[in-house]
Amino acid sequence: MEEILRPIGMIARSLDSISNVEFKDIGLTRGQYLYLVRIEENPGIILEKLANIIKIDKTTAARAVQKLEKQGLIKRTNDDANMKIKHLFTTDKGKKIYPLIKRENDYSNQVALKGLSVEEQRLLSEYLLKVADNINQDWEFVKSGGRRKY
């Protein structure tokens, strides 16, 4: 069986490291750009769903959201029916940063796919989505208390 997780991990860590360096000038550190993008793309998202999308625990997501809120990049609003539920939105300041993050993402995609035909890019995307779905099933199982058997 071919080893695929090491290259995927290396790619993810490299891109995260690059983004952390490049976004430092705008005050985003340690992956905060991920949260800002997901909130902008999912206005009104709640913390639990945000954590699920990013695949991290709720406590880590809460700390990141708190930092972004202190920076004035996002805001929390109360749910109309349940005061315990807080919806997350980007502020005007956060909305101004989003296009820069999107451009960086587009550029990184372009670099990553350099030399691949359109068909190879399509297949790679299809395969990676399948791999992500497989891993997500295990992630859901383990997060709900299950133990994998290997």
Disulfide bonds with the S-S distance in Angstrom:
none
